[in-house]
Amino acid sequence: MDYIQHTQEDVKQMLERIGVSGIEELFESVPEAIRFKGNLSLPQAHSEIELRKRMEQLARKNHAVGAENFCFLGGGCYDHYIPAVVDAVTSRGEFYTAYTPYQAEASQGTLQSIFEYQTAICELTGMEVSNASHYDGGTAFAEALIMAYNLNPKRRKILVSRAIHPEYRAIARTYTAPLPVDLIEVDFRDGTTDIEKLRSLAKKDQTLAIAFQTPNFFGCIEDCFEISKVARACDAFLIAVCDPISLAVLAPPGSYDADIAVGEGQPLGCEMSFGGPHFGFFTVKMKYVRKMPGRLIGETSDTQGRRAFVMTLMTREQHIRREKATSNICTNQALMAMRGLIYLVTLGKRGIREVAELCLQKAHYACDEISRVKGFAPRFNAPFFREFALKCLVPAAQVIEKLSKMGIFVGPDLGRWYPELSDTLLVAVTEKRTKEDIDLLVRALGKV
């Protein structure tokens, strides 16, 4: 097959067919003043061997997480162990190439995998219904706010904890910009949402929803039941952003009466991969299912009484009128969600709890040991799960840079989003980090 898509003769025939004398005529609608003139400054063409060598040189600039480096990175993307079976199954052709089921009922395998994923997520969160997944945790959170508005458009105020992932909040502001809602950020105190401030802002007949994250962006565990009481007192929707691994040891959102629970599924068998692709999970109470964005797969029986799967709901722009759609989301992250399902099934209830307990224990061991290093201390006193905020005597960015040269990755620098925390960074400890790894980090901090 020729690499050149169109020959000069092909181009000539196409232009003649549409009645255009030259390619330049196709761009007449672009004002002359903003058109590029001259020649593009492009490097000389490479042979295949030269190009491959160049790409390998560029690839070597990446510092991958592996045996030669030690990853303590937090902030929403974590270095968890992924069982080999996850890659083995999801790389099979029938899963790897499966796309959105447009002829839904003819795609029984795809529908079943999504149905089983939904079931696993509901069991993990304690919620009643899960959709087929979202692009990531940030878009799931933004869609949750829109869903709340669609359920009660008469109210306008949404109280959002400032301890929610700052990128999630930024996505939410973009998504809700066309809507007549006010996103009011509630500050944090000692690492968790200031509940007294939240209570003072929550007004009956005005507050549409209250949104928080636990463990939050700082790794701190919120008082979920108290926040739930505030939401119920003003009859607002309660939106919880959860970490899936933590739900093996912490109270699930269904237990504290969350109306919508969402989160990032990356810890469930997805590689860090420079930030994606991952998947977002989205769960709701059954009574709100018709306003849930995305698609929902259900189980039924066929004419012969056999178990069968159907596309129960798909209320998105691509299928129904835009004004009646619950979301403009195009598709779901089927392959990444499949990884999450296989991960959960492989570990089982005991396995996922063991992973969570190891994260909890190792993170606290690391925090205790680092506290003994001069110049470093926990930033907050709130309980935490897998990561914690570390206060430094020197700028956090400087600590990150020095450790990276030693092959140790920590961060991010909280000053990037919170100016008052420019001396603070995050440290995350997963089940993969050994005692020797943690002790190495402690010694390295002593040299900074």
C-alpha positions as CSV (number, residue, x, y, z in Angstrom):
1,M,0.0,0.0,0.0
2,D,1.4,3.4,-1.0
3,Y,1.9,5.8,1.9
4,I,0.8,8.7,-0.4
5,Q,-3.0,8.8,-0.1
6,H,-3.8,10.9,-3.2
7,T,-1.8,11.2,-6.4
8,Q,-1.7,14.4,-8.3
9,E,-4.1,12.8,-10.8
10,D,-6.5,11.9,-7.9
11,V,-6.4,15.5,-6.7
12,K,-7.0,16.9,-10.2
13,Q,-10.1,14.6,-10.7
14,M,-11.6,15.6,-7.3
15,L,-11.2,19.3,-8.0
16,E,-12.7,19.0,-11.4
17,R,-15.6,17.0,-10.0
18,I,-16.5,19.8,-7.5
19,G,-15.9,22.6,-10.0
20,V,-12.8,24.1,-8.4
21,S,-9.7,25.1,-10.3
22,G,-7.2,24.7,-7.5
23,I,-6.8,23.8,-3.8
24,E,-6.4,27.4,-2.9
25,E,-10.0,28.1,-3.8
26,L,-11.1,25.7,-1.0
27,F,-9.7,28.2,1.5
28,E,-11.3,31.4,0.1
29,S,-13.5,31.6,3.2
30,V,-10.4,32.1,5.4
31,P,-9.5,35.8,5.5
32,E,-6.3,36.6,3.6
33,A,-4.8,38.4,6.6
34,I,-4.7,35.3,8.8
35,R,-3.5,32.8,6.2
36,F,0.0,31.4,6.6
37,K,2.4,32.6,3.9
38,G,5.8,31.2,2.9
39,N,7.2,27.8,3.6
40,L,6.8,25.8,6.8
41,S,10.1,25.4,8.7
42,L,10.2,21.6,8.7
43,P,13.2,19.5,9.2
44,Q,14.6,17.4,6.4
45,A,12.8,14.1,5.8
46,H,14.2,11.0,7.6
47,S,14.5,7.5,6.3
48,E,12.6,4.8,8.3
49,I,15.8,3.8,10.2
50,E,16.6,7.4,11.0
51,L,13.1,8.1,12.1
52,R,13.0,5.1,14.4
53,K,16.3,6.1,16.0
54,R,15.0,9.6,16.6
55,M,11.8,8.3,18.2
56,E,13.8,6.0,20.5
57,Q,15.9,8.9,21.6
58,L,12.8,10.9,22.5
59,A,11.3,7.9,24.3
60,R,14.4,7.6,26.5
61,K,13.6,11.0,27.9
62,N,10.6,9.5,29.7
63,H,11.2,8.2,33.2
64,A,9.0,5.2,33.6
65,V,7.8,3.8,36.9
66,G,9.7,0.5,37.3
67,A,12.5,-1.3,39.0
68,E,14.9,1.6,38.6
69,N,12.6,4.3,40.0
70,F,10.4,4.5,43.1
71,C,6.9,6.0,42.7
72,F,5.3,7.9,45.6
73,L,3.2,10.1,43.3
74,G,-0.4,10.9,44.4
75,G,-3.0,13.4,43.4
76,G,-5.5,11.0,41.7
77,C,-3.2,8.6,39.7
78,Y,-1.5,5.8,41.6
79,D,1.1,3.1,41.0
80,H,-0.9,0.0,42.1
81,Y,0.1,-3.6,41.2
82,I,-1.9,-4.9,38.2
83,P,-2.3,-8.7,38.0
84,A,-1.0,-10.2,34.7
85,V,-4.5,-11.6,34.0
86,V,-5.8,-8.0,33.5
87,D,-3.6,-7.5,30.4
88,A,-4.0,-11.1,29.2
89,V,-7.8,-10.9,29.0
90,T,-8.2,-7.3,27.9
91,S,-5.7,-7.8,25.0
92,R,-7.8,-10.5,23.5
93,G,-9.2,-9.3,20.1
94,E,-12.9,-9.7,21.1
95,F,-12.4,-7.2,24.0
96,Y,-9.6,-5.0,22.7
97,T,-11.5,-4.1,19.5
98,A,-15.0,-3.9,21.0
99,Y,-16.5,-0.5,20.4
100,T,-19.8,1.0,21.5
101,P,-22.7,-1.4,20.8
102,Y,-24.7,0.4,18.1
103,Q,-26.5,-2.9,17.3
104,A,-26.8,-3.4,21.0
105,E,-28.6,-6.7,21.4
106,A,-26.5,-8.4,18.8
107,S,-23.4,-7.6,20.9
108,Q,-24.2,-9.9,23.8
109,G,-20.6,-10.3,24.9
110,T,-20.0,-6.6,25.1
111,L,-23.3,-6.1,26.9
112,Q,-22.6,-8.8,29.4
113,S,-19.1,-7.4,30.3
114,I,-20.7,-3.9,30.9
115,F,-23.5,-5.5,32.9
116,E,-21.0,-7.3,35.1
117,Y,-18.9,-4.1,35.5
118,Q,-22.0,-2.2,36.6
119,T,-22.7,-5.0,39.2
120,A,-19.2,-4.9,40.6
121,I,-19.2,-1.1,40.9
122,C,-22.6,-1.2,42.7
123,E,-21.2,-3.8,45.2
124,L,-18.1,-1.7,45.8
125,T,-20.0,1.6,46.4
126,G,-23.1,0.3,48.0
127,M,-25.2,2.2,45.5
128,E,-28.2,0.9,43.6
129,V,-27.3,1.7,39.9
130,S,-24.1,2.2,37.9
131,N,-23.8,3.4,34.3
132,A,-21.5,1.9,31.8
133,S,-18.6,4.3,32.8
134,H,-17.4,7.7,31.9
135,Y,-14.2,9.1,30.4
136,D,-12.6,9.8,33.8
137,G,-13.3,10.9,37.3
138,G,-13.3,14.6,36.4
139,T,-16.0,14.3,33.7
140,A,-18.0,11.9,36.0
141,F,-18.0,14.6,38.7
142,A,-19.0,17.4,36.3
143,E,-21.9,15.2,34.9
144,A,-23.0,14.5,38.4
145,L,-23.6,18.3,39.0
146,I,-25.5,18.6,35.7
147,M,-27.6,15.6,36.7
148,A,-28.5,17.2,40.0
149,Y,-29.6,20.4,38.1
150,N,-31.7,18.3,35.7
151,L,-33.4,16.7,38.7
152,N,-34.2,20.1,40.4
153,P,-33.7,23.1,38.0
154,K,-35.5,25.5,40.4
155,R,-32.5,25.5,42.7
156,R,-29.2,27.1,41.7
157,K,-26.6,26.9,44.4
158,I,-24.1,24.0,44.5
159,L,-21.7,23.9,47.4
160,V,-18.4,22.3,46.3
161,S,-15.7,21.5,48.8
162,R,-12.4,23.1,48.0
163,A,-10.7,19.9,49.0
164,I,-12.1,18.2,45.9
165,H,-9.4,17.6,43.2
166,P,-8.8,21.0,41.7
167,E,-8.9,19.6,38.1
168,Y,-12.3,18.1,38.8
169,R,-13.5,21.5,40.0
170,A,-12.1,23.1,36.9
171,I,-13.9,20.6,34.6
172,A,-17.1,21.2,36.5
173,R,-16.9,25.0,36.0
174,T,-16.5,24.4,32.3
175,Y,-19.3,21.9,32.0
176,T,-21.8,24.0,34.1
177,A,-20.9,27.4,32.5
178,P,-24.0,27.4,30.2
179,L,-26.3,26.5,33.1
180,P,-27.9,29.0,35.5
181,V,-26.1,27.5,38.6
182,D,-23.7,29.0,41.1
183,L,-20.7,26.8,42.1
184,I,-19.8,28.0,45.6
185,E,-16.5,26.6,47.0
186,V,-16.4,25.8,50.7
187,D,-12.9,26.1,52.2
188,F,-11.1,23.4,54.2
189,R,-9.8,23.4,57.7
190,D,-6.9,21.2,58.8
191,G,-7.2,19.1,55.6
192,T,-11.0,18.5,55.5
193,T,-14.1,20.4,54.5
194,D,-15.0,23.1,57.0
195,I,-18.4,21.6,58.1
196,E,-19.4,24.7,60.1
197,K,-18.8,26.9,57.0
198,L,-20.7,24.3,54.9
199,R,-23.6,24.4,57.4
200,S,-23.8,28.2,57.3
201,L,-23.9,28.2,53.5
202,A,-26.4,25.4,53.1
203,K,-29.9,27.1,52.8
204,K,-33.1,25.2,52.5
205,D,-35.0,25.9,49.2
206,Q,-31.8,27.3,47.7
207,T,-29.0,24.7,47.8
208,L,-29.2,22.3,44.9
209,A,-26.4,20.0,45.9
210,I,-23.4,19.5,48.2
211,A,-20.3,17.8,46.7
212,F,-17.3,16.5,48.5
213,Q,-14.5,14.0,48.1
214,T,-13.2,11.3,50.4
215,P,-10.4,10.6,50.7
216,N,-10.0,14.2,49.4
217,F,-7.3,15.7,47.2
218,F,-5.0,15.9,50.3
219,G,-5.6,12.3,51.1
220,C,-7.6,13.1,54.2
221,I,-10.8,11.2,55.1
222,E,-13.9,13.4,55.4
223,D,-16.7,13.1,57.9
224,C,-19.1,11.7,55.4
225,F,-22.0,11.1,57.8
226,E,-21.9,14.7,59.1
227,I,-21.8,16.2,55.6
228,S,-24.7,13.9,54.7
229,K,-26.7,15.4,57.7
230,V,-26.0,18.9,56.3
231,A,-27.3,17.9,52.9
232,R,-30.5,16.3,54.3
233,A,-31.2,19.3,56.5
234,C,-31.5,21.5,53.5
235,D,-33.0,18.8,51.2
236,A,-30.0,19.0,48.8
237,F,-28.5,16.3,46.7
238,L,-25.4,14.7,48.2
239,I,-22.7,14.0,45.6
240,A,-19.7,12.0,46.8
241,V,-16.4,11.6,44.9
242,C,-14.8,8.3,46.1
243,D,-11.6,6.4,45.7
244,P,-12.5,2.8,44.7
245,I,-9.6,1.1,46.6
246,S,-10.5,3.0,49.8
247,L,-14.0,1.6,49.7
248,A,-12.7,-1.8,50.9
249,V,-12.0,-0.3,54.3
250,L,-14.0,2.9,54.5
251,A,-17.8,3.4,54.6
252,P,-19.2,3.2,51.0
253,P,-21.3,6.2,49.8
254,G,-24.5,4.1,49.9
255,S,-24.1,3.8,53.7
256,Y,-24.2,7.6,54.2
257,D,-27.1,8.1,51.8
258,A,-25.3,9.7,48.9
259,D,-27.6,10.4,46.0
260,I,-24.8,10.3,43.4
261,A,-21.3,8.7,43.9
262,V,-18.6,9.0,41.3
263,G,-14.9,8.6,41.1
264,E,-11.7,7.7,39.1
265,G,-11.3,4.1,38.2
266,Q,-7.6,4.2,37.4
267,P,-6.6,2.3,40.6
268,L,-8.6,-0.6,39.4
269,G,-6.2,-2.3,37.0
270,C,-5.3,0.7,34.8
271,E,-1.8,1.8,34.1
272,M,-0.8,5.4,35.1
273,S,-0.1,6.0,31.4
274,F,0.8,9.7,31.7
275,G,-2.7,10.4,33.0
276,G,-4.9,8.2,30.7
277,P,-6.8,6.6,29.2
278,H,-8.6,5.7,32.4
279,F,-12.3,5.5,33.3
280,G,-14.8,7.2,35.6
281,F,-17.5,5.3,37.5
282,F,-20.9,6.8,38.1
283,T,-23.5,5.5,40.4
284,V,-26.9,6.8,41.6
285,K,-30.0,5.9,43.6
286,M,-32.5,3.9,41.6
287,K,-35.2,6.6,41.8
288,Y,-32.9,8.9,39.8
289,V,-31.9,6.4,37.1
290,R,-33.8,8.1,34.2
291,K,-31.8,11.3,34.6
292,M,-28.5,9.4,34.8
293,P,-26.0,10.3,32.0
294,G,-24.4,7.7,29.8
295,R,-25.8,4.2,29.1
296,L,-27.2,1.5,31.2
297,I,-27.2,-2.3,30.4
298,G,-29.9,-4.5,31.8
299,E,-30.6,-8.2,32.1
300,T,-33.7,-10.0,30.8
301,S,-34.7,-13.3,29.1
302,D,-35.1,-14.0,25.4
303,T,-38.0,-15.7,23.7
304,Q,-36.5,-19.1,24.7
305,G,-36.1,-18.2,28.3
306,R,-32.3,-17.8,28.1
307,R,-30.4,-15.1,30.0
308,A,-30.0,-12.1,27.8
309,F,-28.6,-8.5,28.0
310,V,-30.2,-5.3,26.6
311,M,-29.4,-1.7,26.3
312,T,-31.9,-0.5,28.9
313,L,-31.2,3.3,28.8
314,M,-29.1,5.4,26.4
315,T,-30.4,8.9,26.9
316,R,-27.7,10.8,25.1
317,E,-27.7,13.3,22.3
318,Q,-26.6,10.7,19.7
319,H,-29.8,8.7,20.2
320,I,-32.6,11.1,21.2
321,R,-33.4,14.8,20.9
322,R,-30.8,17.1,22.3
323,E,-33.2,18.9,24.6
324,K,-34.3,15.6,26.2
325,A,-30.8,14.1,26.5
326,T,-29.2,13.7,29.9
327,S,-25.7,14.1,28.6
328,N,-23.7,14.8,25.4
329,I,-21.2,12.1,26.4
330,C,-20.4,10.2,23.2
331,T,-19.4,6.8,24.5
332,N,-18.1,4.9,27.5
333,Q,-14.6,3.7,28.4
334,A,-15.5,0.1,27.7
335,L,-12.0,-1.3,27.5
336,M,-10.8,0.5,30.6
337,A,-13.9,-0.4,32.5
338,M,-13.3,-4.0,31.5
339,R,-9.9,-3.7,33.1
340,G,-11.5,-2.5,36.3
341,L,-14.0,-5.4,36.3
342,I,-11.2,-8.0,35.7
343,Y,-9.1,-6.5,38.5
344,L,-12.0,-6.6,41.0
345,V,-13.0,-10.1,40.0
346,T,-9.4,-11.3,40.2
347,L,-8.8,-9.9,43.7
348,G,-12.2,-10.6,45.1
349,K,-13.6,-9.1,48.3
350,R,-10.6,-10.4,50.4
351,G,-8.0,-9.3,47.9
352,I,-9.3,-5.8,47.5
353,R,-9.5,-5.4,51.2
354,E,-5.9,-6.6,51.6
355,V,-4.7,-4.1,49.0
356,A,-6.5,-1.3,50.9
357,E,-5.1,-2.3,54.3
358,L,-1.6,-2.5,52.9
359,C,-1.9,1.0,51.5
360,L,-3.3,2.3,54.8
361,Q,-0.6,0.7,56.9
362,K,2.4,1.6,54.6
363,A,1.2,5.2,54.2
364,H,1.1,5.6,58.0
365,Y,4.5,4.0,58.4
366,A,5.9,6.4,55.8
367,C,4.3,9.4,57.5
368,D,5.6,8.4,60.9
369,E,9.2,7.8,59.6
370,I,9.3,11.0,57.6
371,S,8.1,13.0,60.6
372,R,11.4,12.2,62.2
373,V,13.3,13.9,59.4
374,K,14.3,17.5,60.2
375,G,12.5,19.9,58.0
376,F,9.5,17.8,57.2
377,A,6.2,17.2,59.0
378,P,2.6,16.2,58.2
379,R,0.7,19.3,57.0
380,F,-2.7,18.2,58.5
381,N,-3.8,16.2,61.5
382,A,-6.8,14.7,59.8
383,P,-6.9,10.9,59.3
384,F,-5.7,9.8,55.9
385,F,-5.8,6.6,53.7
386,R,-3.1,6.2,51.1
387,E,-1.5,9.6,50.7
388,F,-0.7,12.5,52.9
389,A,0.3,16.1,52.6
390,L,3.9,16.8,53.6
391,K,5.1,20.2,54.8
392,C,8.6,21.2,53.8
393,L,10.9,23.9,55.0
394,V,12.1,24.4,51.4
395,P,9.7,25.0,48.4
396,A,7.9,21.7,47.5
397,A,8.9,22.1,43.9
398,Q,12.6,22.0,44.9
399,V,12.1,18.8,46.9
400,I,10.4,17.1,44.0
401,E,13.2,18.1,41.6
402,K,16.0,16.9,43.9
403,L,14.3,13.5,44.6
404,S,13.5,12.9,40.9
405,K,17.3,13.1,40.2
406,M,17.6,10.3,42.7
407,G,15.0,8.2,40.9
408,I,12.3,8.9,43.5
409,F,9.1,10.4,42.3
410,V,6.9,12.4,44.8
411,G,4.2,15.0,44.5
412,P,2.5,16.9,43.1
413,D,3.3,20.3,44.5
414,L,0.1,21.6,46.1
415,G,1.2,25.2,45.5
416,R,0.2,24.6,41.9
417,W,-3.4,24.9,42.9
418,Y,-3.3,26.2,46.4
419,P,-1.0,29.3,46.8
420,E,-1.1,29.0,50.6
421,L,0.3,25.4,50.3
422,S,3.4,26.2,48.2
423,D,5.5,24.5,50.9
424,T,3.5,21.3,50.7
425,L,3.6,18.2,48.5
426,L,1.7,15.0,48.4
427,V,3.2,11.6,49.1
428,A,1.3,8.4,48.1
429,V,2.2,4.9,49.3
430,T,0.5,1.9,47.6
431,E,0.8,-1.8,48.3
432,K,3.7,-2.0,45.8
433,R,6.1,0.0,48.0
434,T,8.2,-2.1,50.3
435,K,9.6,-1.1,53.7
436,E,13.0,-0.8,51.9
437,D,11.4,1.6,49.4
438,I,9.9,3.8,52.1
439,D,13.2,3.8,54.1
440,L,15.0,4.9,50.9
441,L,12.6,7.8,50.6
442,V,13.2,8.8,54.2
443,R,17.0,8.8,53.8
444,A,16.6,10.8,50.5
445,L,14.5,13.4,52.3
446,G,17.2,13.7,54.9
447,K,19.7,14.7,52.2
448,V,17.4,17.4,50.6
